[in-house]
């Protein structure tokens, strides 16, 4: 059986792809219930109805 992988054991592992969500979603979190809102800034929580001013 021949090895078709040209990578040697001493080669560094391939880098993980970058991406994903924004680093901070704090401006979308309701302080009253912890729900993540669809938009930022928001006026009223979609789940519990708390005012964003109460944050």
Number of C-alpha atoms within 10 A of each C-alpha: 3 4 6 6 6 6 10 7 7 6 7 8 8 6 6 6 6 5 6 6 6 6 6 7 11 12 15 18 20 23 17 15 12 13 14 17 18 11 10 12 11 16 13 15 21 14 13 12 12 16 15 17 9 10 10
